[in-house]
């Protein structure tokens, strides 16, 4: 029993979904070995733990055909620690995925046996086609509406696949991983670019239908996305769902390759981790040639890949069909709001207001409105002076899947208005501008509706459903039942006036009967 208030709680599982059984994935790649533990197997994955060890298993593999013993030792040492972490976190299932280095090495069996003995779980050595498939599923898991070509750059190989309407097909594997490129090119970035061009010339995917969007996955390309954001003064330093023009990114690739070839520091190198700094020029060489070969219009970055795709593939069809953003927002509401049931009242309340003022929503706008309702009470535990900014940060920089950067900006603006008012001066102002003027205005309207709802309901269900709006001429009316007439005070009237003003309505009144 918890010593406070007599609550029955597991002290090792605070702040988690009740009954959630953690699931772990050990990813053995050519460059690093990584353990990721998720709260549970679900459509919307929540990280509990994430750690990697840079073991460079693929170093020298192209020349010797074998895993170097010193790298095997380094990897097994890291995996011993990961086995302990999985045990401490009570992971119900541990999935072990091995990719290019283990797949191609002639001496990998002894290593695989040692990993299985340490982790007490089976190692699944993925073929190139399987790796491409799960990388594509990882994109679908986090960006359900993506259509285009996916590229997953690892240490040993580059996997390419196409996605149309959530289904992937035509997987390819190319010997273009960053460690493989370093070895094959003798550490010459200029030669690596030539090799990439030669090997990609054999790609059927890149030559089939030029243009469209390319989705980039992999740690080295994620580093490049972060560099690009910093160099372009982009207000949101988040890789997932970051979109940029292909020509702009290809230019940065060339600048990086040219600087590295000349022995100079490349643009953004001071914003790259030491473990990635030497690999980035080779990743840039590959990405630049991919973009040229495919003649892409834009590039989208995904932080989700093989690990998330593998887990997504384990879900039954009905769970795959769920919206990850709505599921994730509902879970946050359960964990952080005063009453999750109030969010459902708020969804109906805000829909009723839009109907009353005859504002139509697209399906995408309705989806974001529902998400904002689920997240509208996540800051109540914070200090009153900082609830707004803390809530904005949790939405804008949180680990929600299935939402692009303009969508995050919309949600941030709605919560900023909800907590700080229409004249808020959030430090995240530049981020909120990513939504665009029209969406920003709708977010302000939604936030102003929240400011009417909460004084009436006190964040509890049962009140909002008994009220409704009407628009009569140029007057917005809020209708209250007679037994709630006492709510019609100056505070609520002032909030209603603000809402009417945002909606472009001249006046408002509260009606009781």
Beta strands, then each sheet from edge to edge (+ up, - down):
strand 1: 23-28
strand 2: 32-38
strand 3: 47-54
strand 4: 93-98
strand 5: 123-125
strand 6: 148-153
strand 7: 158-164
strand 8: 167-174
strand 9: 213-217
strand 10: 242-245
strand 11: 298-301
strand 12: 468-472
strand 13: 475-480
strand 14: 507-512
sheet 1: 3+ 2- 1+ 4+ 5+
sheet 2: 8+ 7- 6+ 9+ 11+ 10-
sheet 3: 12+ 13- 14-
end
